[in-house]
Every structure is written in C-alpha cells, then in structure tokens.
Amino acid sequence: MYDLSLLYLNNLIRSITYLFLLFFGFCSYGQCAMCRAVLENEAGQTTAKGVNDGIVYLMLIPYVLIGGLAFFTYLHFRKLSKKSKTP
C-alpha cells in the first residue's frame, strides 16, 4: 500500500531539517551576544534604544503584511461563498 522507501526518505529529510535548525539556532546566539556587548558599553544608551526600536520595526512588518494578506483572502472567500449560496 505505502512505499517504505518514501517513508524512510521523508523521515531522513525531516531529521536533517531538525538537525540543521538546531545547529542554526546555536550559531545565531553568538550574533546577539556580540551586539549586546557592544551596545552595553555605551554610556548614553541612546544607540541601544535605537537598535531595539529598529528590531521591533523589522519584526513587525512581515506580520502586518501576512495579516493583511490573510484578511483580504478571508474577505474574498467570504464574498465567493455568499455568491454561491444565493440562488
């Protein structure tokens, strides 16, 4: 019924992906620690506040775009379902 070689390949690809994401997460911590060390050495802390605001701004944009796309997709399909229900 099922091809076992495809199941094994699927599990192998999934395992490699998890390992890659695990090791990628370890590498990304070094960048944050370096940025934090540089920003903590400043006396005024104005640069640190600016960097934090920039990070929040960059983080927010994809969520707004995807949320807007999901909202308009929802409206489109709702409009289509109302048209199909009316005789």
DSSP file (Angstrom, degrees, kcal/mol; ACC not computed):
  #  RESIDUE AA STRUCTURE BP1 BP2  ACC     N-H-->O    O-->H-N    N-H-->O    O-->H-N    TCO  KAPPA ALPHA  PHI   PSI    X-CA   Y-CA   Z-CA
    1    1 A M              0   0    0      0, 0.0     2,-0.4     0, 0.0     0, 0.0   0.000 360.0 360.0 360.0 -53.3    0.0    0.0    0.0
    2    2 A Y        -     0   0    0      4,-0.0     2,-0.8     3,-0.0     3,-0.1  -0.848 360.0-121.7-108.4 145.4    2.7    2.5    1.0
    3    3 A D    >>  -     0   0    0     -2,-0.4     4,-1.4     1,-0.2     3,-0.6  -0.767  19.3-158.3 -84.9 113.4    6.2    2.7   -0.4
    4    4 A L  H 3> S+     0   0    0     -2,-0.8     4,-2.5     1,-0.2     5,-0.2   0.807  88.0  61.9 -65.5 -29.7    8.5    2.2    2.5
    5    5 A S  H 3> S+     0   0    0      1,-0.2     4,-2.2     2,-0.2    -1,-0.2   0.874 103.7  49.7 -65.7 -34.5   11.4    3.9    0.8
    6    6 A L  H <> S+     0   0    0     -3,-0.6     4,-2.5     2,-0.2    -1,-0.2   0.876 109.9  51.1 -69.8 -36.0    9.5    7.1    0.5
    7    7 A L  H  X S+     0   0    0     -4,-1.4     4,-2.3     2,-0.2    -2,-0.2   0.919 111.7  46.7 -65.9 -42.3    8.6    7.0    4.2
    8    8 A Y  H  X S+     0   0    0     -4,-2.5     4,-2.4     2,-0.2    -2,-0.2   0.906 113.2  49.1 -64.7 -41.2   12.3    6.4    5.1
    9    9 A L  H  X S+     0   0    0     -4,-2.2     4,-2.6     2,-0.2    -2,-0.2   0.902 110.4  51.1 -64.1 -40.4   13.3    9.3    2.8
   10   10 A N  H  X S+     0   0    0     -4,-2.5     4,-2.2     1,-0.2    -2,-0.2   0.913 111.8  46.7 -63.3 -42.9   10.7   11.5    4.3
   11   11 A N  H  X S+     0   0    0     -4,-2.3     4,-2.4     2,-0.2    -2,-0.2   0.873 111.9  51.7 -66.4 -36.9   11.9   10.7    7.9
   12   12 A L  H  X S+     0   0    0     -4,-2.4     4,-2.5     2,-0.2    -2,-0.2   0.928 110.7  46.9 -64.9 -45.4   15.5   11.3    6.8
   13   13 A I  H  X S+     0   0    0     -4,-2.6     4,-2.2     1,-0.2    -2,-0.2   0.905 113.1  49.8 -63.6 -41.1   14.7   14.7    5.3
   14   14 A R  H  X S+     0   0    0     -4,-2.2     4,-2.3     2,-0.2    -2,-0.2   0.907 111.4  48.7 -64.1 -42.2   12.7   15.7    8.4
   15   15 A S  H  X S+     0   0    0     -4,-2.4     4,-2.4     2,-0.2    -2,-0.2   0.916 111.6  48.8 -65.3 -43.0   15.6   14.6   10.7
   16   16 A I  H  X S+     0   0    0     -4,-2.5     4,-2.4     1,-0.2    -1,-0.2   0.889 110.8  51.5 -63.5 -38.7   18.2   16.5    8.7
   17   17 A T  H  X S+     0   0    0     -4,-2.2     4,-2.5    -5,-0.2    -2,-0.2   0.920 110.2  48.2 -64.6 -43.8   15.9   19.6    8.7
   18   18 A Y  H  X S+     0   0    0     -4,-2.3     4,-2.2     2,-0.2    -2,-0.2   0.906 112.4  49.0 -63.3 -41.7   15.6   19.4   12.5
   19   19 A L  H  X S+     0   0    0     -4,-2.4     4,-2.5     2,-0.2     5,-0.2   0.917 111.0  50.3 -64.1 -42.1   19.3   19.0   13.0
   20   20 A F  H  X S+     0   0    0     -4,-2.4     4,-2.4     1,-0.2    -2,-0.2   0.928 112.2  46.7 -61.2 -45.7   20.0   22.0   10.7
   21   21 A L  H  X S+     0   0    0     -4,-2.5     4,-1.8     2,-0.2    -1,-0.2   0.859 110.9  53.3 -65.8 -34.7   17.5   24.2   12.6
   22   22 A L  H  X S+     0   0    0     -4,-2.2     4,-1.2     2,-0.2    -2,-0.2   0.942 114.1  40.2 -64.7 -47.6   19.0   23.1   15.9
   23   23 A F  H  X S+     0   0    0     -4,-2.5     4,-1.7     1,-0.2    -2,-0.2   0.828 111.3  57.6 -72.7 -31.0   22.6   24.0   14.9
   24   24 A F  H  X S+     0   0    0     -4,-2.4     4,-1.6    -5,-0.2    -1,-0.2   0.880 103.7  54.3 -64.9 -37.0   21.4   27.2   13.2
   25   25 A G  H  X S+     0   0    0     -4,-1.8     4,-0.8     1,-0.2    -1,-0.2   0.868 105.7  52.1 -64.3 -37.1   19.9   28.3   16.5
   26   26 A F  H  X S+     0   0    0     -4,-1.2     4,-0.6     1,-0.2     3,-0.5   0.880 108.9  50.4 -66.7 -37.3   23.2   27.8   18.3
   27   27 A C  H >X S+     0   0    0     -4,-1.7     4,-0.7     1,-0.2     3,-0.7   0.838 104.0  58.4 -69.5 -32.7   25.0   29.9   15.7
   28   28 A S  H 3X S+     0   0    0     -4,-1.6     4,-1.3     1,-0.2     3,-0.2   0.738  92.5  67.8 -74.0 -20.9   22.6   32.8   16.0
   29   29 A Y  H 3X S+     0   0    0     -4,-0.8     4,-2.0    -3,-0.5    -1,-0.2   0.842  92.8  60.6 -66.6 -31.7   23.1   33.3   19.7
   30   30 A G  H <X S+     0   0    0     -3,-0.7     4,-1.9    -4,-0.6    -1,-0.2   0.878 101.7  52.3 -63.1 -38.0   26.7   34.5   19.1
   31   31 A Q  H  X S+     0   0    0     -4,-0.7     4,-2.3    -3,-0.2    -1,-0.2   0.924 109.4  48.4 -64.8 -44.4   25.5   37.4   17.0
   32   32 A C  H  X S+     0   0    0     -4,-1.3     4,-2.5     1,-0.2    -1,-0.2   0.892 110.0  51.9 -65.1 -38.3   23.1   38.6   19.7
   33   33 A A  H  X S+     0   0    0     -4,-2.0     4,-2.3     2,-0.2    -1,-0.2   0.888 110.0  49.1 -66.5 -37.9   25.7   38.4   22.4
   34   34 A M  H  X S+     0   0    0     -4,-1.9     4,-2.2     2,-0.2    -2,-0.2   0.925 112.3  47.4 -68.0 -43.2   28.2   40.5   20.3
   35   35 A C  H  X S+     0   0    0     -4,-2.3     4,-2.4     1,-0.2    -2,-0.2   0.920 112.6  49.9 -63.1 -42.0   25.6   43.1   19.6
   36   36 A R  H  X S+     0   0    0     -4,-2.5     4,-2.2     1,-0.2    -1,-0.2   0.906 109.7  50.9 -63.5 -41.7   24.6   43.2   23.2
   37   37 A A  H  X S+     0   0    0     -4,-2.3     4,-0.9     1,-0.2    -1,-0.2   0.901 112.0  46.8 -64.4 -40.8   28.2   43.6   24.4
   38   38 A V  H  < S+     0   0    0     -4,-2.2     3,-0.4     1,-0.2     4,-0.3   0.913 115.2  45.5 -67.4 -41.7   28.8   46.5   22.0
   39   39 A L  H >< S+     0   0    0     -4,-2.4     3,-0.8     1,-0.2     9,-0.2   0.804 107.8  56.7 -75.0 -28.1   25.6   48.3   23.0
   40   40 A E  H 3< S+     0   0    0     -4,-2.2    -1,-0.2     1,-0.2    -2,-0.2   0.723  96.7  65.2 -74.8 -19.8   26.1   47.8   26.7
   41   41 A N  T 3< S+     0   0    0     -4,-0.9    -1,-0.2    -3,-0.4    -2,-0.2   0.648  81.9  96.3 -77.0 -14.2   29.5   49.5   26.6
   42   42 A E    <   -     0   0    0     -3,-0.8    -3,-0.0    -4,-0.3     6,-0.0  -0.490  65.9-148.2 -78.2 147.5   28.0   52.9   25.6
   43   43 A A  S    S+     0   0    0     -2,-0.2    -1,-0.1     1,-0.1    -3,-0.0   0.871  92.1  46.8 -82.1 -38.1   27.3   55.4   28.3
   44   44 A G  S    S-     0   0    0      1,-0.1    -1,-0.1     4,-0.0    -2,-0.0   0.773  81.7-152.5 -80.0 -26.3   24.2   57.1   26.8
   45   45 A Q     >  +     0   0    0     -6,-0.2     4,-1.6     1,-0.1     5,-0.1   0.560  61.7 118.0  63.3  10.3   22.2   54.0   25.8
   46   46 A T  H  > S+     0   0    0      2,-0.2     4,-2.0     1,-0.2     5,-0.1   0.870  73.4  51.3 -73.0 -34.4   20.6   56.0   23.0
   47   47 A T  H  > S+     0   0    0      2,-0.2     4,-2.5     1,-0.2    -1,-0.2   0.890 107.7  53.1 -67.0 -38.5   22.1   53.7   20.4
   48   48 A A  H  > S+     0   0    0     -9,-0.2     4,-2.4     1,-0.2    -1,-0.2   0.901 109.1  48.7 -63.5 -41.2   20.8   50.7   22.2
   49   49 A K  H  X S+     0   0    0     -4,-1.6     4,-2.3     2,-0.2    -1,-0.2   0.897 111.7  50.0 -65.6 -39.1   17.2   52.1   22.2
   50   50 A G  H  X S+     0   0    0     -4,-2.0     4,-2.2     2,-0.2    -2,-0.2   0.899 111.0  48.3 -65.5 -40.7   17.5   52.9   18.5
   51   51 A V  H  X S+     0   0    0     -4,-2.5     4,-2.3     2,-0.2    -2,-0.2   0.916 111.5  50.4 -66.3 -42.3   18.7   49.4   17.7
   52   52 A N  H  X S+     0   0    0     -4,-2.4     4,-2.1     1,-0.2    -2,-0.2   0.901 110.7  48.9 -62.6 -41.0   15.9   47.9   19.8
   53   53 A D  H  X S+     0   0    0     -4,-2.3     4,-2.3     1,-0.2    -1,-0.2   0.893 110.7  51.4 -64.8 -38.8   13.3   50.1   18.0
   54   54 A G  H  X S+     0   0    0     -4,-2.2     4,-2.6     2,-0.2    -2,-0.2   0.883 108.5  50.9 -64.7 -38.6   14.7   49.0   14.7
   55   55 A I  H  X S+     0   0    0     -4,-2.3     4,-2.1     2,-0.2    -2,-0.2   0.918 111.3  47.6 -65.1 -43.3   14.5   45.4   15.6
   56   56 A V  H  X S+     0   0    0     -4,-2.1     4,-2.0     2,-0.2    -2,-0.2   0.909 112.2  50.5 -64.4 -40.8   10.9   45.7   16.6
   57   57 A Y  H  X S+     0   0    0     -4,-2.3     4,-1.5     1,-0.2    -2,-0.2   0.933 112.6  45.4 -62.0 -47.2   10.1   47.6   13.4
   58   58 A L  H  < S+     0   0    0     -4,-2.6    -1,-0.2     1,-0.2    -2,-0.2   0.830 114.0  50.2 -67.1 -31.4   11.8   45.0   11.2
   59   59 A M  H  X S+     0   0    0     -4,-2.1     4,-0.7    -5,-0.2    -1,-0.2   0.835 109.1  51.9 -73.8 -32.7   10.0   42.2   13.2
   60   60 A L  H  X S+     0   0    0     -4,-2.0     4,-2.2     1,-0.2     5,-0.2   0.838  94.1  69.8 -75.9 -34.6    6.6   43.8   12.8
   61   61 A I  H  X S+     0   0    0     -4,-1.5     4,-2.5     1,-0.2     5,-0.2   0.899  97.9  47.7 -57.4 -49.7    6.5   44.4    9.0
   62   62 A P  H  > S+     0   0    0      0, 0.0     4,-2.6     0, 0.0     5,-0.3   0.892 112.0  51.4 -61.8 -36.3    6.2   40.7    8.0
   63   63 A Y  H  X S+     0   0    0     -4,-0.7     4,-2.5     2,-0.2    -2,-0.2   0.903 110.8  47.9 -65.8 -39.6    3.4   40.1   10.5
   64   64 A V  H  X S+     0   0    0     -4,-2.2     4,-2.5     2,-0.2    -1,-0.2   0.922 113.4  48.0 -66.0 -43.5    1.5   43.1    9.2
   65   65 A L  H  X S+     0   0    0     -4,-2.5     4,-2.3    -5,-0.2    -2,-0.2   0.934 115.7  42.7 -63.8 -46.3    1.9   42.0    5.6
   66   66 A I  H  X S+     0   0    0     -4,-2.6     4,-2.6     2,-0.2    -1,-0.2   0.888 114.0  52.1 -69.7 -37.8    0.8   38.4    6.2
   67   67 A G  H  X S+     0   0    0     -4,-2.5     4,-2.3    -5,-0.3    -2,-0.2   0.914 111.2  47.4 -62.7 -42.1   -2.0   39.5    8.4
   68   68 A G  H  X S+     0   0    0     -4,-2.5     4,-2.5     2,-0.2     5,-0.2   0.904 112.2  49.4 -64.3 -41.6   -3.3   41.9    5.7
   69   69 A L  H  X S+     0   0    0     -4,-2.3     4,-2.1     1,-0.2    -2,-0.2   0.906 111.9  48.6 -63.4 -41.9   -3.0   39.2    3.1
   70   70 A A  H  X S+     0   0    0     -4,-2.6     4,-2.4     2,-0.2    -2,-0.2   0.895 111.2  51.0 -65.3 -39.3   -4.9   36.7    5.3
   71   71 A F  H  X S+     0   0    0     -4,-2.3     4,-2.4     2,-0.2    -2,-0.2   0.935 112.1  44.7 -64.2 -46.8   -7.6   39.3    6.0
   72   72 A F  H  X S+     0   0    0     -4,-2.5     4,-2.1     2,-0.2    -1,-0.2   0.842 112.6  52.2 -68.8 -32.0   -8.1   40.1    2.3
   73   73 A T  H  X S+     0   0    0     -4,-2.1     4,-2.5    -5,-0.2     5,-0.2   0.909 109.4  50.3 -66.3 -41.9   -8.1   36.4    1.4
   74   74 A Y  H  X S+     0   0    0     -4,-2.4     4,-2.2     1,-0.2    -2,-0.2   0.929 111.2  48.2 -60.0 -46.5  -10.7   35.8    4.1
   75   75 A L  H  X S+     0   0    0     -4,-2.4     4,-2.2     1,-0.2    -1,-0.2   0.896 111.1  51.5 -61.7 -40.1  -12.9   38.6    2.7
   76   76 A H  H  X S+     0   0    0     -4,-2.1     4,-2.1     1,-0.2    -2,-0.2   0.936 112.9  43.3 -63.2 -47.8  -12.5   37.3   -0.9
   77   77 A F  H  X S+     0   0    0     -4,-2.5     4,-2.2     1,-0.2    -1,-0.2   0.833 112.2  53.9 -70.6 -30.5  -13.6   33.7    0.0
   78   78 A R  H  X S+     0   0    0     -4,-2.2     4,-1.8    -5,-0.2    -1,-0.2   0.897 109.0  49.1 -66.6 -39.5  -16.4   35.0    2.2
   79   79 A K  H  X S+     0   0    0     -4,-2.2     4,-1.7     1,-0.2    -2,-0.2   0.897 111.6  49.3 -65.5 -40.9  -17.7   37.1   -0.8
   80   80 A L  H  X S+     0   0    0     -4,-2.1     4,-1.9     1,-0.2    -2,-0.2   0.886 109.5  51.2 -66.5 -38.4  -17.5   34.0   -3.0
   81   81 A S  H  X S+     0   0    0     -4,-2.2     4,-1.3     1,-0.2    -1,-0.2   0.857 108.6  51.6 -69.6 -33.3  -19.3   31.8   -0.5
   82   82 A K  H  X S+     0   0    0     -4,-1.8     4,-1.3     2,-0.2    -1,-0.2   0.873 109.6  50.6 -68.2 -36.2  -22.1   34.4   -0.3
   83   83 A K  H  < S+     0   0    0     -4,-1.7    -2,-0.2     1,-0.2    -1,-0.2   0.884 109.9  49.4 -68.1 -37.6  -22.5   34.4   -4.0
   84   84 A S  H  < S+     0   0    0     -4,-1.9    -1,-0.2     1,-0.2    -2,-0.2   0.770 108.9  53.3 -74.3 -24.0  -22.7   30.7   -4.3
   85   85 A K  H  < S+     0   0    0     -4,-1.3    -1,-0.2    -5,-0.1    -2,-0.2   0.790  90.7  85.0 -80.8 -28.6  -25.4   30.4   -1.5
   86   86 A T     <        0   0    0     -4,-1.3    -4,-0.0     1,-0.1     0, 0.0  -0.583 360.0 360.0 -76.4 133.4  -27.7   32.9   -3.2
   87   87 A P              0   0    0      0, 0.0    -1,-0.1     0, 0.0    -4,-0.1   0.486 360.0 360.0 -76.2 360.0  -30.0   31.2   -5.8
